[in-house]
Amino acid sequence: MRIMIVDDETFIRVNFKTFLDWKQEGYYLVGEAANGEEALEKIEELRPHVVFLDIRMPVLGGLDVLRQLQQRNASCKVIILSSHNEFDYAREALRLGACDYIHKPNLTRDAVIEALNRVQMQLSHHTEAEQLPVQQEKNRNDLKTLFLRDLAIGVIRHKWEIDQKTELYQLKLRQPNVCCFVMHIDHYDKVMERYKKGMEHLLGFSILNILHEVLSRYDELELFQMSPKELVFLQSFSGLRSMNEILEERWRLVRKIEKTLKQFLNIHVSFSISGLHSRLLDIPKAYHEAQEAAEMLFFEDRSNVVVYEPACIRDGRVMEMLVPHEQRIRKAITEKKIAEAMTMIHELFIAIKERRPAGRHDILDLCVNLHYLIQSHLMEENTGGKTSGVQELMSAERAQRLHQLLIEELEHISESQAEDATSSNYKIKRVLDYIHQHYDHDLTLDELAGYVGLNNSYLSRIFKEQTGSMLIPYINRYRVKKSLELLKDGKLKTYEIAEKVGFNSTDNYYISFKKMYGLPPNEYRKTCMGK
């Protein structure tokens, strides 16, 4: 299947080309375009099967491209790329023949593969629908799922279609008071490590089977899998008129799902929930609201429930408040003041979490830029070793994970500076070796200075000059790093870990840990390690 990308943002096009091994997945990336006019020329020339098309572009917008493709009876399938505030445009695009859309804030490798899979399934859906009288029972569940997906993304636009399929598939949904929940699997990549290659589908299969069984008593509820890490629940409350009753019923459902999946599969989930709507025809809007609310999960440290609020739509200009943070970080890295850069990264993410000045896409863009700056520094230093890649950043579910990845990259630079120092100063090498061997003891400046035969102030000065870090903060960072292995193991309590890695108090351990990773150790274990 031949694929083409049309988007005026270079970042999006580059990301598309790099986050997926297209040939291995059975696809061929045949071309790209930066505006609608160029796209029409290349579609005519390259004859792609599927076009990923941005809605808003210079010269010729995505909707105009769709109109011209419709006039030309073009055979290619179009998947729209839309921002979180472009829902009306996305609906118009679906009316003009687009078969699916992806929110740019949620643009990941999995989202692209799932969209392509849905294209193939939609083609299969139309073929099977023609044979429905013969294979009705056999295909009912699959066709019902396809219909619910089409309904959620806005392909179904008429009341008579909904009425017809409601009767055909015996849907439980009623009106008014229709709501959409999107359930997100937390730490998805870690969860998938439990499954052998080729068996990854078992997770979704297990979740659906368990929830269908446990939730069978609910009279007005439908659920289906939208992507490997995302389940959609459509629920109506036609018999309830009190908002308090609706909220209580909704909360009970969420807690039941959380408890069930933790009990049977040991997975944690988060939810984004739409507002209430009066008609089943409003389900696409409800799904869009739930997706938009999901952006708020990005700023949470762990499993959570967020509800759509119109006020959460942001003005892109507020991203400017992060510019001073970025400038200070760039300056510190350029001047090789890595300890300062770590502190500033921490301050940056405090501002991001508290003020939420931009969406996931903008924050990712900022972090990718910082990543490339750090990588350029590593290349200048000719430093090897493992560092996080762009794809690891792009797949981060939470802002906290981005914080962690950038700190790990800066730690790598700090370690390389320490190694450089040992090659030029034998006494600093002896100090570092001593710290690495005795970090779990109560090390003091007097002890280290005496060990290498220097006075305290001179040792502090040359250590800072050679490694870029003050001596005691270096010791504490090394202890924190060693504590990660014990946290991951999960056998010791936090105060026991603090003692084992050499901290003289749990408070000091908490302060040092949070300074590096933005969370206290117990929260970090739950959030980043899934313990």
Secondary structure, 3 states (H helix, E strand, C coil): CEEEEECCCHHHHHHHHHCCCCCCCCCEEEEEECCHHHHHHHHHHHCCCEEEEECCCCCCCHHHHHHHHHHCCCCCEEEEEECCCCHHHHHHHHHCCCCEEEEHHHCCHHHHHHHHHHHHHHHHHHHHHHCHHHHHHHHHHHHHHHHHHHHHHCCCCCHHHHHHHHHHCCCCCCCCCEEEEEEEECCHHHHHCCCCCCCCHHHHHHHHHHHHHHCCCCCCEEEEEEECCEEEEEEECCCCCCHHHHHHHHHHHHHHHHHHHHHHHCCCEEEEECCCECCHHHHHHHHHHHHHHHHHHCCCCCCCEEECCHHHCCCHHHHHHHHHHHHHHHHHHHCCCHHHHHHHHHHHHHHHHHHCCCCHHHHHHHHHHHHHHHHHHHHHCCCCCCCCCHHHHHCCCCHHHHHHHHHHHHHHHHHHHHHHHHHHCHHHHHHHHHHHHHCCCCCCHHHHHHHHCCCHHHHHHHHHHHHCCCHHHHHHHHHHHHHHHHHHHCCCCHHHHHHHCCCCCHHHHHHHHHHHHCCCHHHHHHHHCCC
